[in-house]
Amino acid sequence: MDTQTRIAAATLAIALAISSASPLLPGPPSPETSIQEVAADGSATGESPWFLFHGATEAQAEKMSWAVHRFHELDLELPRLDIYFRDDCRDRFGAWGRIQYDSGIPWRVEVCTTAVYLHELAHAWDHWNLSDAERRTYLELRGLEAWQGDDVPWDRRGIEDLAILVARVVGQGIHNYHSEDRSADLHAFEQITGIEVPTAETPDATDPRFGSPQY
């Protein structure tokens, strides 16, 4: 089995799970085209895939598919995305990943390390779902003054603080989430996503969506 065939098999299996698990996702035309790999010659089969992977290795495709699936498990809606897997991000634009919203749907995502997969998907979720009023609410919750800006330190930008928080909670699972400010973090996550954070007293305390996902 060649590399392209292995990638197709892996992404198809996860795409089937995504499509059946999350009715809140704007429906892709068929389960088989939820996630799709672009072949080395630039061709792709099927029509209108929701997530189109360009230049991914088998491991990269599997990890990004897992990241996408985690958002769907928590009903965090994502737009159509063209995702490019590169090795020259730092040289080209000075970061390990980025998302471009100005090219129309699907938005273009570029990543150079698995460490930013969830982070860039969190940016996509934010831009697709949140209003300016909701972002102002988040700034107040986190004690931040600006959503973004070149004159604002990276770790004091609301846009980055939210992406870090959402990526960590989605990746680790709510029950397994740990930080020095766990209570405040999960409160902010609950307020901005609308996902009720379960406790030991709530009926869904053992909901596997909130457990300890493994990749």
BELUR-V517714 format. One line per field, one symbol per residue. ss: DSSP state (2 for helix, 1 for strand, 0 for the rest). Layout:
BEGIN
ss=???
END
This chain:
BEGIN
ss=00222222222222222222200000000022201111000000000000111100022222222222222220000000111110002222200011110000001111100222222222222222200222222222220001000000022212222222222222220000000002222222222220000000000000022200000
END
